[in-house]
Amino acid sequence: MSTCDEPNPPEVEELFPEDSVPENRVPRVSSLCSYGMRPHVMTGLLRQLLLDHFADPENIEDGKVRRHLETLGAWQPIENGLNQPGISVESITRWNPNNADKRPAVLIKRNSWSWLRKNIGDRLEENLYTGGVSYLGFWQGSHTLYCLAQNGAETEFLTTEVVKFLVRFSPLIVDQMNLMKFLVSEVGGIGEVQEVIQGYAVPVTVSYVAEESWELQPYVPRLKRVVFKASDLMSY
């Protein structure tokens, strides 16, 4: 089940002015603490992971990919740090093909989710005192990451870089996102793209299983629903 860290301790809160809201740094994604795993949360996670990976040239394992991104102007010093990593990473629902340029791109598309039952009726346990019933089940889903570039070799190199990153860091993704499973399930064949931009694309599919639990609590405790008169009890 998803858990969140405790709020900042008092000694940390005292370091900030009164009525301010200091940042509470937690190792897990805050959206999980509030809403649990959702499709758009997974899309945002994959996008953020890839953006962070390509934001630093030291993260790029393949020298050919690193040199090519440098020729596109990536990682050049500017006033406020480093510029864009030379690669576009975006959800397929937000990507605008009219603004596509020569930069390599990774487009993220969510696939279908299916519900997996662990128990009959998803029922886990019941609190006999309060009448509350806990439920548990699992979402099984997948995302496809389309690696796009202008030529075939460049596309293959980019795909390998993305796949190696996701495979090697999958144990940490499972831990940080409270997943039951996360893996690269398929790397598709390369294909030519002509509809929007001239280039090639390779689909990379990642599969995962996420737990979801909830509780239904009666409006009033169970014993409060028993109505009787004291005179009835005294008659026995």
Protein Blocks (a to p, Z undefined) as FASTA:
>chain_A
ZZddddddfklmmmpcehiacddddfbdfklmmnopafklmmmmmmmmmmmmmmpmklpm
blmlmmmmmmnopaiacfkopadehiacddfklpcfklpcfbdcddddddddddddfbgh
hiabdcfknopacdddddddddddddddfbfklmmmmmmmmmmmmmmmmmmmmmmnopab
dcdfbdcdddddfklmgcdddddddddddddddddddfbdfklmpccdfklmmmZZ
